[in-house]
Amino acid sequence: MKKLIVRCLALALMVVAVFVIRPLAVRAAALAQWADAGKGLVYMAAEGDPDPNEPDDGSE
């Protein structure tokens, strides 16, 4: 009986790890990549580089 309880608890812990902790880790990694990409745009704007989203009309 004790083994059954331990196995059920182990299974429940694995389910929590797969369905709760892993998606949070994936979101955190995606957020970190998005933040790094945003930093690059902020540095470009601070250095006076043109906005990559604006069309180049050749006025410079």
Buried (B, 14 or more C-beta within 10 A) or exposed (E): EEEEEEEEEEEEEEEEEEEEEEEEEEEEEEEEEEEEEEEEEEEEEEEEEEEEEEEEEEEE
